[in-house]
Amino acid sequence: MLVTNIEIIPGKRVTKHLGLVQGSSVRAKHVGRDIMAGLKNIFGGELKGYTELLQESREEAMERMVEQAQAVGANAVLNVRFSTSSVAAGAAELFAYGTAVVLE
Amino acid sequence: MVDLIIFLVLLALGYGFGRYAELKHYKSIIQREKEFRDIPAVTTKFPPLTKPLSDVELVSGSVVISVDYFKNFIAGLRNLVGGRVTAYETLVDRARREAILRMKEEARAFGGHIIFNVKLETSSIHKGRKNGIGAVEVLAYGTVLIKQ
């Protein structure tokens, strides 16, 4: 499965468009990390726990999108976009979407 | 009185550690930006189709950077009079450059030589309460071309 955020792959032609595919994942941070983050708010610097958490959930969102693309018989997802939104206090939604296509 | 002392201590800690972290981070950013200069990241949507065929791969980099107590306080003061909040400007700038660098790191691991259609996404992480967690997340992503 080829996943990319450009619309045209050099040297490959799109033979069939299969429409939008998407995947999302909602995650919350656990209390320990929140407390650490609270401390970091005094000193400043990177919140590594949060970076990892968001990275993981983004990968999961992408996996779900790829699963959906496979289900409709695509072999590539083009023009992928990511978006983040906070659903409630302490939880974040990571969302990935793109166009499923069949490449020759 | 005790409250005031705690506040001043937190402010001093925030100023000291926050400033140290920022200076260290900027130093490392500038050094790594030089290192990764051979992998340009461009916002052009379409890669040139005339070049010899190449593989493509999605790469991304993200970072969450927290505010410190001092910056928070200064920004609060700024809110009264308005104007540029430089304390936060440097924070977001650091986060963006760090995210782009991490994306480039991933691109280099793939053996890529140029990143197309780079998108940057910024979101703030807040906990509901007034004195909750203040942090900014930046995600950079793009498509790297890998010579076959």
gemmi code that builds the backbone of each chain (N, CA, C; Angstrom):
import gemmi

chains = {
    "A": [
        ("MET", (0.856, -1.204, 0.000), (0.000, 0.000, 0.000), (0.885, 1.245, 0.000)),
        ("LEU", (0.670, 2.058, -1.006), (1.438, 3.287, -1.117), (0.625, 4.429, -0.497)),
        ("VAL", (1.202, 5.127, 0.456), (0.509, 6.250, 1.086), (1.331, 7.508, 0.873)),
        ("THR", (0.723, 8.537, 0.319), (1.478, 9.757, 0.042), (0.562, 10.976, 0.096)),
        ("ASN", (1.147, 12.152, 0.266), (0.276, 13.336, 0.277), (0.433, 14.193, -0.982)),
        ("ILE", (0.997, 13.609, -2.043), (0.951, 14.311, -3.331), (-0.126, 13.673, -4.196)),
        ("GLU", (-0.498, 14.361, -5.273), (-1.644, 13.891, -6.050), (-1.245, 13.050, -7.244)),
        ("ILE", (-0.015, 13.240, -7.697), (0.440, 12.489, -8.863), (1.735, 11.783, -8.504)),
        ("ILE", (1.791, 10.497, -8.746), (3.017, 9.750, -8.487), (3.825, 9.742, -9.778)),
        ("PRO", (5.078, 10.210, -9.721), (5.879, 10.241, -10.941), (5.974, 8.847, -11.566)),
        ("GLY", (5.639, 8.736, -12.829), (5.814, 7.472, -13.534), (4.695, 6.463, -13.343)),
        ("LYS", (3.652, 6.820, -12.576), (2.552, 5.866, -12.381), (1.223, 6.538, -12.714)),
        ("ARG", (0.333, 5.785, -13.351), (-0.951, 6.368, -13.720), (-2.067, 5.828, -12.840)),
        ("VAL", (-2.998, 6.708, -12.497), (-4.163, 6.271, -11.726), (-5.166, 5.651, -12.689)),
        ("THR", (-5.536, 4.399, -12.460), (-6.487, 3.760, -13.369), (-7.915, 3.837, -12.834)),
        ("LYS", (-8.059, 3.992, -11.521), (-9.408, 4.007, -10.957), (-9.436, 4.801, -9.659)),
        ("HIS", (-10.420, 5.683, -9.524), (-10.606, 6.410, -8.273), (-11.653, 5.700, -7.431)),
        ("LEU", (-11.366, 5.500, -6.174), (-12.308, 4.760, -5.325), (-12.901, 5.618, -4.211)),
        ("GLY", (-12.632, 6.892, -4.247), (-13.250, 7.783, -3.266), (-12.452, 7.952, -1.986)),
        ("LEU", (-13.086, 8.647, -1.056), (-12.419, 9.037, 0.185), (-12.319, 7.857, 1.158)),
        ("VAL", (-11.169, 7.726, 1.774), (-11.048, 6.784, 2.892), (-10.529, 7.554, 4.093)),
        ("GLN", (-10.887, 7.083, 5.281), (-10.505, 7.823, 6.480), (-10.262, 6.901, 7.659)),
        ("GLY", (-9.544, 7.402, 8.613), (-9.311, 6.655, 9.847), (-9.102, 7.644, 10.963)),
        ("SER", (-9.573, 7.294, 12.155), (-9.350, 8.222, 13.265), (-9.092, 7.444, 14.538)),
        ("SER", (-8.547, 8.130, 15.508), (-8.313, 7.495, 16.799), (-8.379, 8.567, 17.879)),
        ("VAL", (-9.096, 8.268, 18.928), (-9.226, 9.213, 20.043), (-8.450, 8.651, 21.218)),
        ("ARG", (-7.583, 9.458, 21.778), (-6.755, 8.987, 22.892), (-6.815, 9.958, 24.049)),
        ("ALA", (-6.671, 9.420, 25.215), (-6.516, 10.272, 26.392), (-5.158, 9.987, 27.007)),
        ("LYS", (-4.627, 10.948, 27.718), (-3.346, 10.748, 28.387), (-3.629, 10.210, 29.774)),
        ("HIS", (-2.734, 9.379, 30.288), (-2.998, 8.909, 31.654), (-2.483, 9.910, 32.681)),
        ("VAL", (-2.995, 9.747, 33.897), (-2.804, 10.771, 34.925), (-1.327, 11.058, 35.183)),
        ("GLY", (-0.505, 10.005, 35.219), (0.917, 10.189, 35.483), (1.532, 11.171, 34.509)),
        ("ARG", (1.194, 10.991, 33.237), (1.743, 11.882, 32.227), (1.234, 13.301, 32.402)),
        ("ASP", (-0.039, 13.407, 32.819), (-0.610, 14.735, 33.037), (0.115, 15.467, 34.149)),
        ("ILE", (0.453, 14.711, 35.200), (1.159, 15.335, 36.328), (2.549, 15.782, 35.887)),
        ("MET", (3.225, 14.911, 35.136), (4.542, 15.272, 34.617), (4.458, 16.511, 33.731)),
        ("ALA", (3.416, 16.529, 32.897), (3.236, 17.665, 31.999), (2.981, 18.938, 32.797)),
        ("GLY", (2.247, 18.798, 33.906), (1.982, 19.941, 34.767), (3.275, 20.505, 35.324)),
        ("LEU", (4.181, 19.601, 35.711), (5.483, 20.036, 36.218), (6.281, 20.727, 35.127)),
        ("LYS", (6.254, 20.121, 33.950), (6.992, 20.686, 32.812), (6.498, 22.078, 32.463)),
        ("ASN", (5.249, 22.337, 32.785), (4.673, 23.653, 32.501), (5.360, 24.765, 33.289)),
        ("ILE", (6.041, 24.389, 34.367), (6.786, 25.384, 35.138), (8.157, 25.613, 34.500)),
        ("PHE", (8.781, 24.484, 34.079), (10.161, 24.575, 33.590), (10.271, 24.798, 32.084)),
        ("GLY", (9.231, 24.447, 31.352), (9.315, 24.562, 29.897), (10.020, 23.364, 29.307)),
        ("GLY", (10.017, 23.275, 27.981), (10.699, 22.168, 27.314), (9.733, 21.217, 26.644)),
        ("GLU", (10.301, 20.173, 26.035), (9.453, 19.259, 25.272), (8.711, 18.296, 26.187)),
        ("LEU", (7.454, 18.015, 25.845), (6.687, 17.001, 26.555), (6.792, 15.703, 25.761)),
        ("LYS", (7.817, 14.921, 26.080), (8.093, 13.722, 25.268), (6.955, 12.722, 25.322)),
        ("GLY", (6.336, 12.590, 26.496), (5.222, 11.659, 26.650), (4.098, 11.974, 25.682)),
        ("TYR", (3.797, 13.247, 25.564), (2.715, 13.670, 24.672), (3.108, 13.484, 23.211)),
        ("THR", (4.360, 13.801, 22.896), (4.821, 13.629, 21.516), (4.630, 12.181, 21.078)),
        ("GLU", (5.054, 11.250, 21.968), (4.927, 9.822, 21.657), (3.475, 9.422, 21.503)),
        ("LEU", (2.670, 9.878, 22.461), (1.252, 9.519, 22.462), (0.571, 9.936, 21.163)),
        ("LEU", (0.831, 11.180, 20.756), (0.184, 11.683, 19.543), (0.704, 10.960, 18.311)),
        ("GLN", (1.999, 10.646, 18.331), (2.595, 9.927, 17.212), (1.946, 8.547, 17.063)),
        ("GLU", (1.798, 7.858, 18.215), (1.182, 6.535, 18.201), (-0.244, 6.592, 17.676)),
        ("SER", (-1.013, 7.545, 18.177), (-2.413, 7.559, 17.758), (-2.534, 7.971, 16.300)),
        ("ARG", (-1.590, 8.775, 15.827), (-1.625, 9.152, 14.421), (-1.342, 7.938, 13.538)),
        ("GLU", (-0.380, 7.131, 13.999), (-0.082, 5.910, 13.243), (-1.289, 4.984, 13.217)),
        ("GLU", (-1.995, 4.927, 14.343), (-3.176, 4.074, 14.397), (-4.254, 4.587, 13.438)),
        ("ALA", (-4.439, 5.894, 13.412), (-5.423, 6.485, 12.497), (-5.059, 6.133, 11.054)),
        ("MET", (-3.754, 6.193, 10.758), (-3.313, 5.887, 9.400), (-3.540, 4.418, 9.066)),
        ("GLU", (-3.276, 3.550, 10.056), (-3.510, 2.120, 9.849), (-4.968, 1.854, 9.510)),
        ("ARG", (-5.854, 2.518, 10.228), (-7.288, 2.325, 9.996), (-7.672, 2.804, 8.610)),
        ("MET", (-7.064, 3.915, 8.196), (-7.339, 4.435, 6.857), (-6.870, 3.426, 5.803)),
        ("VAL", (-5.694, 2.865, 6.027), (-5.141, 1.894, 5.076), (-6.018, 0.636, 5.012)),
        ("GLU", (-6.503, 0.206, 6.183), (-7.412, -0.941, 6.214), (-8.639, -0.687, 5.348)),
        ("GLN", (-9.184, 0.519, 5.506), (-10.370, 0.878, 4.731), (-10.065, 0.870, 3.232)),
        ("ALA", (-8.875, 1.381, 2.899), (-8.479, 1.422, 1.495), (-8.339, 0.017, 0.924)),
        ("GLN", (-7.785, -0.890, 1.746), (-7.641, -2.277, 1.299), (-9.008, -2.916, 1.089)),
        ("ALA", (-9.939, -2.565, 1.969), (-11.277, -3.148, 1.885), (-11.984, -2.778, 0.579)),
        ("VAL", (-11.692, -1.571, 0.060), (-12.343, -1.196, -1.199), (-11.489, -1.581, -2.403)),
        ("GLY", (-10.378, -2.241, -2.175), (-9.578, -2.772, -3.278), (-8.595, -1.793, -3.877)),
        ("ALA", (-8.165, -0.820, -3.082), (-7.182, 0.140, -3.597), (-5.768, -0.392, -3.363)),
        ("ASN", (-4.810, 0.129, -4.135), (-3.425, -0.207, -3.827), (-2.601, 1.027, -3.487)),
        ("ALA", (-3.280, 2.181, -3.372), (-2.576, 3.393, -2.962), (-3.568, 4.394, -2.388)),
        ("VAL", (-3.086, 5.227, -1.484), (-3.894, 6.339, -0.974), (-3.139, 7.627, -1.283)),
        ("LEU", (-3.765, 8.500, -2.061), (-3.110, 9.748, -2.450), (-3.681, 10.922, -1.661)),
        ("ASN", (-2.902, 12.014, -1.667), (-3.354, 13.275, -1.088), (-3.844, 13.133, 0.357)),
        ("VAL", (-3.049, 12.473, 1.165), (-3.417, 12.241, 2.565), (-3.292, 13.530, 3.377)),
        ("ARG", (-4.248, 13.786, 4.233), (-4.204, 14.935, 5.142), (-4.386, 14.453, 6.577)),
        ("PHE", (-3.766, 15.193, 7.490), (-3.956, 14.897, 8.905), (-4.674, 16.057, 9.556)),
        ("SER", (-5.449, 15.744, 10.578), (-6.027, 16.833, 11.341), (-6.159, 16.417, 12.802)),
        ("THR", (-6.008, 17.365, 13.679), (-6.068, 17.102, 15.116), (-7.153, 17.962, 15.731)),
        ("SER", (-7.933, 17.390, 16.614), (-8.880, 18.230, 17.337), (-9.035, 17.671, 18.738)),
        ("SER", (-9.298, 18.537, 19.698), (-9.509, 18.038, 21.053), (-11.006, 17.867, 21.270)),
        ("VAL", (-11.379, 16.652, 21.608), (-12.795, 16.315, 21.754), (-13.308, 16.802, 23.100)),
        ("ALA", (-12.577, 16.431, 24.143), (-12.956, 16.864, 25.483), (-11.664, 17.184, 26.221)),
        ("ALA", (-11.781, 17.697, 27.438), (-10.576, 17.982, 28.210), (-9.791, 16.699, 28.391)),
        ("GLY", (-8.546, 16.694, 27.969), (-7.699, 15.539, 28.202), (-7.739, 14.465, 27.133)),
        ("ALA", (-8.541, 14.658, 26.093), (-8.572, 13.672, 25.015), (-8.378, 14.378, 23.680)),
        ("ALA", (-7.691, 13.719, 22.770), (-7.459, 14.327, 21.464), (-7.861, 13.350, 20.374)),
        ("GLU", (-8.405, 13.881, 19.297), (-8.738, 13.037, 18.170), (-7.749, 13.304, 17.047)),
        ("LEU", (-7.169, 12.228, 16.538), (-6.281, 12.330, 15.391), (-7.004, 11.716, 14.211)),
        ("PHE", (-6.973, 12.416, 13.103), (-7.808, 12.038, 11.982), (-6.951, 12.060, 10.728)),
        ("ALA", (-7.041, 11.020, 9.922), (-6.298, 10.976, 8.664), (-7.256, 10.634, 7.544)),
        ("TYR", (-7.152, 11.327, 6.409), (-8.021, 10.991, 5.290), (-7.299, 11.185, 3.970)),
        ("GLY", (-7.759, 10.491, 2.967), (-7.118, 10.583, 1.665), (-7.990, 9.952, 0.598)),
        ("THR", (-7.488, 9.946, -0.635), (-8.230, 9.377, -1.746), (-7.667, 7.998, -2.081)),
        ("ALA", (-8.538, 6.994, -2.070), (-8.100, 5.643, -2.418), (-8.132, 5.506, -3.936)),
        ("VAL", (-7.052, 4.997, -4.499), (-6.980, 4.825, -5.957), (-6.329, 3.486, -6.300)),
        ("VAL", (-6.529, 3.095, -7.550), (-5.797, 1.937, -8.065), (-4.749, 2.464, -9.026)),
        ("LEU", (-3.487, 2.163, -8.748), (-2.393, 2.569, -9.637), (-2.059, 1.404, -10.555)),
        ("GLU", (-1.623, 1.746, -11.755), (-1.248, 0.649, -12.668), (0.101, 0.061, -12.256)),
    ],
    "B": [
        ("MET", (1.297, 35.984, 51.961), (2.761, 36.127, 51.917), (3.417, 34.861, 51.359)),
        ("VAL", (2.944, 33.696, 51.897), (3.482, 32.422, 51.425), (3.189, 32.253, 49.939)),
        ("ASP", (1.971, 32.644, 49.572), (1.578, 32.548, 48.164), (2.515, 33.351, 47.280)),
        ("LEU", (2.843, 34.543, 47.758), (3.708, 35.429, 46.973), (5.091, 34.813, 46.797)),
        ("ILE", (5.585, 34.199, 47.884), (6.915, 33.572, 47.815), (6.893, 32.413, 46.827)),
        ("ILE", (5.840, 31.584, 46.913), (5.725, 30.452, 45.983), (5.683, 30.962, 44.547)),
        ("PHE", (4.904, 32.012, 44.354), (4.769, 32.583, 43.020), (6.114, 33.070, 42.483)),
        ("LEU", (6.858, 33.780, 43.332), (8.153, 34.311, 42.901), (9.142, 33.196, 42.610)),
        ("VAL", (9.089, 32.135, 43.441), (9.987, 30.999, 43.218), (9.672, 30.329, 41.888)),
        ("LEU", (8.384, 30.114, 41.634), (7.966, 29.490, 40.374), (8.391, 30.342, 39.191)),
        ("LEU", (8.228, 31.655, 39.357), (8.589, 32.579, 38.282), (10.085, 32.492, 37.988)),
        ("ALA", (10.873, 32.463, 39.063), (12.328, 32.384, 38.902), (12.722, 31.058, 38.260)),
        ("LEU", (12.102, 29.968, 38.730), (12.388, 28.650, 38.158), (12.043, 28.636, 36.676)),
        ("GLY", (10.875, 29.173, 36.370), (10.418, 29.209, 34.972), (11.373, 30.001, 34.116)),
        ("TYR", (11.804, 31.155, 34.642), (12.704, 32.001, 33.865), (14.038, 31.305, 33.627)),
        ("GLY", (14.597, 30.769, 34.718), (15.915, 30.112, 34.637), (15.898, 28.905, 33.719)),
        ("PHE", (15.068, 27.922, 34.066), (15.051, 26.673, 33.311), (14.504, 26.872, 31.903)),
        ("GLY", (13.456, 27.700, 31.806), (12.837, 27.940, 30.502), (13.824, 28.566, 29.538)),
        ("ARG", (14.567, 29.550, 30.027), (15.529, 30.246, 29.182), (16.666, 29.317, 28.760)),
        ("TYR", (17.098, 28.523, 29.755), (18.173, 27.569, 29.473), (17.728, 26.569, 28.411)),
        ("ALA", (16.502, 26.037, 28.583), (15.983, 25.048, 27.631), (15.857, 25.660, 26.239)),
        ("GLU", (15.399, 26.915, 26.185), (15.190, 27.558, 24.891), (16.512, 27.786, 24.163)),
        ("LEU", (17.496, 28.297, 24.907), (18.798, 28.553, 24.286), (19.422, 27.263, 23.773)),
        ("LYS", (19.335, 26.204, 24.602), (19.907, 24.921, 24.222), (19.206, 24.383, 22.981)),
        ("HIS", (17.873, 24.521, 22.980), (17.083, 23.997, 21.867), (17.429, 24.728, 20.575)),
        ("TYR", (17.517, 26.069, 20.660), (17.830, 26.860, 19.456), (19.203, 26.492, 18.895)),
        ("LYS", (20.150, 26.255, 19.808), (21.494, 25.894, 19.381), (21.464, 24.588, 18.596)),
        ("SER", (20.727, 23.620, 19.156), (20.659, 22.313, 18.504), (19.887, 22.400, 17.189)),
        ("ILE", (18.844, 23.253, 17.150), (18.063, 23.413, 15.914), (18.943, 23.974, 14.799)),
        ("ILE", (19.697, 25.030, 15.127), (20.529, 25.683, 14.115), (21.594, 24.735, 13.590)),
        ("GLN", (22.160, 23.956, 14.518), (23.203, 23.007, 14.116), (22.630, 21.927, 13.204)),
        ("ARG", (21.445, 21.386, 13.570), (20.856, 20.309, 12.777), (20.314, 20.816, 11.453)),
        ("GLU", (19.867, 22.085, 11.445), (19.376, 22.644, 10.181), (20.496, 22.688, 9.149)),
        ("LYS", (21.705, 22.975, 9.615), (22.865, 22.964, 8.713), (23.104, 21.562, 8.188)),
        ("GLU", (22.991, 20.578, 9.091), (23.224, 19.183, 8.734), (22.257, 18.696, 7.661)),
        ("PHE", (21.013, 19.147, 7.763), (19.969, 18.619, 6.880), (19.709, 19.510, 5.670)),
        ("ARG", (20.636, 20.419, 5.411), (20.410, 21.360, 4.318), (20.340, 20.654, 2.962)),
        ("ASP", (20.933, 19.455, 2.875), (20.940, 18.742, 1.591), (19.594, 18.085, 1.283)),
        ("ILE", (18.656, 18.095, 2.225), (17.310, 17.591, 1.936), (16.337, 18.771, 1.992)),
        ("PRO", (16.098, 19.445, 0.858), (15.179, 20.567, 0.910), (13.738, 20.097, 1.119)),
        ("ALA", (12.982, 20.868, 1.870), (11.558, 20.592, 2.049), (10.798, 21.717, 1.360)),
        ("VAL", (10.025, 21.390, 0.338), (9.325, 22.434, -0.416), (7.818, 22.215, -0.359)),
        ("THR", (7.070, 23.295, -0.581), (5.618, 23.191, -0.505), (4.982, 22.970, -1.878)),
        ("THR", (5.814, 22.822, -2.902), (5.283, 22.568, -4.249), (4.440, 21.299, -4.240)),
        ("LYS", (3.294, 21.380, -4.899), (2.366, 20.257, -4.853), (2.787, 19.109, -5.765)),
        ("PHE", (3.284, 19.472, -6.945), (3.565, 18.418, -7.916), (5.059, 18.239, -8.144)),
        ("PRO", (5.563, 17.046, -7.940), (6.973, 16.800, -8.233), (7.178, 16.814, -9.743)),
        ("PRO", (8.365, 17.211, -10.206), (8.615, 17.220, -11.639), (8.483, 15.813, -12.205)),
        ("LEU", (7.717, 15.690, -13.296), (7.457, 14.353, -13.826), (8.493, 13.945, -14.862)),
        ("THR", (9.402, 14.875, -15.167), (10.395, 14.583, -16.194), (11.593, 13.821, -15.648)),
        ("LYS", (11.782, 13.895, -14.353), (12.938, 13.250, -13.736), (12.855, 11.732, -13.870)),
        ("PRO", (13.984, 11.046, -13.732), (13.920, 9.584, -13.717), (12.993, 9.089, -12.608)),
        ("LEU", (12.383, 7.965, -12.828), (11.394, 7.458, -11.890), (11.963, 7.318, -10.486)),
        ("SER", (11.123, 7.642, -9.510), (11.581, 7.497, -8.135), (10.458, 6.974, -7.264)),
        ("ASP", (10.827, 6.374, -6.146), (9.846, 5.922, -5.166), (9.367, 7.106, -4.347)),
        ("VAL", (8.167, 7.000, -3.813), (7.691, 8.041, -2.907), (7.311, 7.412, -1.572)),
        ("GLU", (7.383, 8.221, -0.542), (7.067, 7.731, 0.806), (6.583, 8.901, 1.647)),
        ("LEU", (5.558, 8.659, 2.447), (5.047, 9.707, 3.336), (5.945, 9.804, 4.568)),
        ("VAL", (6.406, 10.997, 4.891), (7.212, 11.172, 6.102), (6.575, 12.252, 6.968)),
        ("SER", (6.770, 12.122, 8.269), (6.201, 13.133, 9.160), (7.071, 13.299, 10.395)),
        ("GLY", (6.916, 14.419, 11.032), (7.627, 14.659, 12.281), (6.733, 15.495, 13.176)),
        ("SER", (6.731, 15.188, 14.461), (5.885, 15.998, 15.334), (6.585, 16.248, 16.661)),
        ("VAL", (6.148, 17.289, 17.330), (6.745, 17.630, 18.618), (5.714, 18.383, 19.460)),
        ("VAL", (5.756, 18.150, 20.761), (4.911, 18.908, 21.689), (5.835, 19.695, 22.600)),
        ("ILE", (5.684, 21.005, 22.608), (6.533, 21.827, 23.473), (5.665, 22.600, 24.453)),
        ("SER", (6.132, 22.584, 25.683), (5.356, 23.185, 26.761), (5.797, 24.629, 27.028)),
        ("VAL", (4.873, 25.420, 27.494), (5.236, 26.775, 27.933), (5.896, 26.656, 29.310)),
        ("ASP", (6.609, 27.662, 29.738), (7.071, 27.640, 31.126), (6.351, 28.728, 31.916)),
        ("TYR", (6.542, 28.692, 33.221), (5.769, 29.564, 34.109), (5.982, 31.042, 33.782)),
        ("PHE", (7.227, 31.359, 33.466), (7.575, 32.761, 33.191), (6.882, 33.264, 31.921)),
        ("LYS", (6.963, 32.448, 30.876), (6.319, 32.822, 29.607), (4.818, 33.028, 29.794)),
        ("ASN", (4.236, 32.102, 30.563), (2.814, 32.171, 30.851), (2.447, 33.501, 31.493)),
        ("PHE", (3.279, 33.895, 32.449), (3.045, 35.122, 33.206), (3.191, 36.346, 32.304)),
        ("ILE", (4.270, 36.357, 31.510), (4.537, 37.482, 30.614), (3.408, 37.632, 29.596)),
        ("ALA", (2.948, 36.468, 29.073), (1.866, 36.498, 28.098), (0.594, 37.042, 28.737)),
        ("GLY", (0.395, 36.694, 30.012), (-0.753, 37.208, 30.740), (-0.707, 38.719, 30.855)),
        ("LEU", (0.487, 39.255, 31.122), (0.667, 40.709, 31.204), (0.407, 41.361, 29.853)),
        ("ARG", (0.935, 40.716, 28.801), (0.755, 41.220, 27.444), (-0.716, 41.357, 27.084)),
        ("ASN", (-1.504, 40.434, 27.634), (-2.931, 40.441, 27.358), (-3.587, 41.740, 27.789)),
        ("LEU", (-2.988, 42.386, 28.774), (-3.573, 43.625, 29.281), (-3.363, 44.770, 28.305)),
        ("VAL", (-2.147, 44.851, 27.746), (-1.828, 46.008, 26.908), (-1.886, 45.693, 25.414)),
        ("GLY", (-1.912, 44.413, 25.065), (-1.947, 44.045, 23.649), (-0.576, 44.129, 23.020)),
        ("GLY", (-0.486, 43.656, 21.770), (0.793, 43.712, 21.054), (1.369, 42.331, 20.820)),
        ("ARG", (2.595, 42.303, 20.330), (3.231, 41.028, 20.011), (3.608, 40.264, 21.271)),
        ("VAL", (3.262, 39.011, 21.305), (3.632, 38.173, 22.443), (4.864, 37.375, 22.028)),
        ("THR", (6.030, 38.007, 22.161), (7.267, 37.360, 21.677), (7.575, 36.077, 22.431)),
        ("ALA", (7.126, 35.997, 23.696), (7.389, 34.795, 24.495), (6.791, 33.575, 23.806)),
        ("TYR", (5.610, 33.732, 23.232), (4.962, 32.606, 22.563), (5.449, 32.443, 21.128)),
        ("GLU", (5.856, 33.548, 20.519), (6.360, 33.462, 19.136), (7.554, 32.520, 19.039)),
        ("THR", (8.484, 32.675, 19.987), (9.666, 31.801, 19.943), (9.283, 30.352, 20.214)),
        ("LEU", (8.282, 30.170, 21.059), (7.829, 28.815, 21.399), (7.323, 28.091, 20.149)),
        ("VAL", (6.456, 28.759, 19.403), (5.859, 28.142, 18.218), (6.911, 27.961, 17.125)),
        ("ASP", (7.793, 28.942, 17.021), (8.882, 28.864, 16.037), (9.755, 27.643, 16.294)),
        ("ARG", (10.113, 27.444, 17.570), (10.925, 26.279, 17.944), (10.224, 24.988, 17.580)),
        ("ALA", (8.934, 24.920, 17.895), (8.171, 23.696, 17.639), (8.124, 23.389, 16.138)),
        ("ARG", (7.904, 24.422, 15.311), (7.806, 24.203, 13.870), (9.120, 23.703, 13.309)),
        ("ARG", (10.199, 24.378, 13.699), (11.506, 23.988, 13.145), (11.892, 22.593, 13.596)),
        ("GLU", (11.556, 22.262, 14.844), (11.865, 20.928, 15.359), (11.073, 19.868, 14.582)),
        ("ALA", (9.799, 20.142, 14.323), (8.957, 19.176, 13.594), (9.509, 18.942, 12.188)),
        ("ILE", (9.921, 20.031, 11.523), (10.471, 19.894, 10.168), (11.761, 19.080, 10.213)),
        ("LEU", (12.576, 19.317, 11.242), (13.832, 18.568, 11.356), (13.573, 17.081, 11.554)),
        ("ARG", (12.558, 16.758, 12.359), (12.251, 15.343, 12.598), (11.734, 14.682, 11.335)),
        ("MET", (10.970, 15.456, 10.553), (10.491, 14.931, 9.270), (11.682, 14.640, 8.362)),
        ("LYS", (12.647, 15.563, 8.347), (13.831, 15.378, 7.509), (14.654, 14.179, 7.961)),
        ("GLU", (14.699, 13.971, 9.280), (15.413, 12.807, 9.816), (14.821, 11.527, 9.250)),
        ("GLU", (13.479, 11.467, 9.245), (12.803, 10.287, 8.722), (13.083, 10.141, 7.224)),
        ("ALA", (13.091, 11.281, 6.532), (13.353, 11.257, 5.089), (14.747, 10.716, 4.804)),
        ("ARG", (15.692, 11.122, 5.639), (17.062, 10.645, 5.440), (17.156, 9.140, 5.694)),
        ("ALA", (16.404, 8.660, 6.684), (16.401, 7.224, 6.980), (15.898, 6.415, 5.775)),
        ("PHE", (14.993, 7.032, 4.992), (14.499, 6.368, 3.778), (15.472, 6.528, 2.611)),
        ("GLY", (16.465, 7.381, 2.784), (17.402, 7.656, 1.708), (16.858, 8.634, 0.685)),
        ("GLY", (15.936, 9.499, 1.110), (15.320, 10.447, 0.193), (16.182, 11.662, -0.043)),
        ("HIS", (15.845, 12.439, -1.081), (16.661, 13.622, -1.356), (15.866, 14.919, -1.440)),
        ("ILE", (14.536, 14.842, -1.565), (13.747, 16.072, -1.529), (12.329, 15.764, -1.044)),
        ("ILE", (11.771, 16.675, -0.255), (10.425, 16.459, 0.286), (9.447, 17.434, -0.378)),
        ("PHE", (8.389, 16.898, -0.960), (7.388, 17.715, -1.639), (6.128, 17.878, -0.806)),
        ("ASN", (5.374, 18.907, -1.152), (4.059, 19.162, -0.557), (4.088, 19.114, 0.969)),
        ("VAL", (4.976, 19.882, 1.548), (5.088, 19.903, 3.005), (3.917, 20.672, 3.604)),
        ("LYS", (3.267, 20.065, 4.572), (2.162, 20.731, 5.269), (2.524, 20.828, 6.740)),
        ("LEU", (2.159, 21.936, 7.332), (2.399, 22.115, 8.763), (1.061, 22.261, 9.465)),
        ("GLU", (0.930, 21.569, 10.573), (-0.311, 21.695, 11.313), (-0.008, 21.984, 12.765)),
        ("THR", (-0.641, 23.002, 13.295), (-0.390, 23.402, 14.676), (-1.664, 23.237, 15.487)),
        ("SER", (-1.535, 22.654, 16.665), (-2.709, 22.628, 17.534), (-2.246, 22.843, 18.965)),
        ("SER", (-3.103, 23.438, 19.755), (-2.708, 23.680, 21.142), (-3.352, 22.633, 22.031)),
        ("ILE", (-2.584, 22.202, 23.000), (-3.090, 21.208, 23.937), (-3.443, 21.923, 25.223)),
        ("HIS", (-4.687, 21.877, 25.553), (-5.154, 22.565, 26.755), (-5.977, 21.635, 27.594)),
        ("LYS", (-5.794, 21.726, 28.878), (-6.725, 21.052, 29.760), (-7.726, 22.102, 30.192)),
        ("GLY", (-8.958, 21.676, 30.381), (-10.051, 22.605, 30.640), (-9.811, 23.694, 31.663)),
        ("ARG", (-9.212, 23.340, 32.776), (-9.080, 24.308, 33.866), (-8.242, 25.524, 33.447)),
        ("LYS", (-8.399, 26.573, 34.212), (-7.722, 27.812, 33.856), (-6.201, 27.660, 33.950)),
        ("ASN", (-5.756, 27.000, 35.008), (-4.311, 26.818, 35.170), (-3.871, 25.445, 34.678)),
        ("GLY", (-4.499, 24.995, 33.611), (-4.190, 23.662, 33.092), (-2.899, 23.645, 32.314)),
        ("ILE", (-2.748, 22.575, 31.558), (-1.520, 22.391, 30.803), (-1.557, 23.243, 29.540)),
        ("GLY", (-0.492, 23.980, 29.305), (-0.400, 24.768, 28.084), (0.744, 24.254, 27.245)),
        ("ALA", (0.425, 23.749, 26.066), (1.480, 23.228, 25.202), (1.030, 23.363, 23.762)),
        ("VAL", (2.004, 23.358, 22.861), (1.663, 23.466, 21.455), (2.212, 22.235, 20.733)),
        ("GLU", (1.388, 21.669, 19.860), (1.839, 20.534, 19.074), (1.958, 20.954, 17.625)),
        ("VAL", (3.070, 20.605, 16.998), (3.227, 20.871, 15.581), (3.515, 19.563, 14.862)),
        ("LEU", (2.789, 19.355, 13.773), (3.032, 18.188, 12.935), (3.461, 18.693, 11.561)),
        ("ALA", (4.545, 18.152, 11.054), (4.984, 18.464, 9.695), (4.947, 17.172, 8.898)),
        ("TYR", (4.351, 17.215, 7.718), (4.379, 16.004, 6.903), (4.511, 16.342, 5.431)),
        ("GLY", (5.026, 15.395, 4.687), (5.245, 15.619, 3.274), (5.592, 14.311, 2.596)),
        ("THR", (5.850, 14.394, 1.303), (6.170, 13.188, 0.549), (7.610, 13.271, 0.076)),
        ("VAL", (8.391, 12.271, 0.420), (9.794, 12.294, 0.044), (10.000, 11.475, -1.232)),
        ("LEU", (10.826, 12.005, -2.126), (11.179, 11.269, -3.343), (12.481, 10.530, -3.090)),
        ("ILE", (12.476, 9.250, -3.442), (13.667, 8.432, -3.244), (14.137, 7.943, -4.610)),
        ("LYS", (15.370, 8.256, -4.939), (15.907, 7.807, -6.219), (16.008, 6.305, -6.255)),
        ("GLN", (15.604, 5.738, -7.401), (15.677, 4.279, -7.488), (17.055, 3.831, -7.938)),
    ],
}
model = gemmi.Model(1)
for chain_id, residues in chains.items():
    chain = gemmi.Chain(chain_id)
    for i, (resn, *xyz) in enumerate(residues, 1):
        res = gemmi.Residue()
        res.name, res.seqid = resn, gemmi.SeqId(i, " ")
        for name, pos in zip(("N", "CA", "C"), xyz):
            atom = gemmi.Atom()
            atom.name, atom.element = name, gemmi.Element(name[0])
            atom.pos, atom.b_iso = gemmi.Position(*pos), 0.0
            res.add_atom(atom)
        chain.add_residue(res)
    model.add_chain(chain)
structure = gemmi.Structure()
structure.add_model(model)
structure.setup_entities()
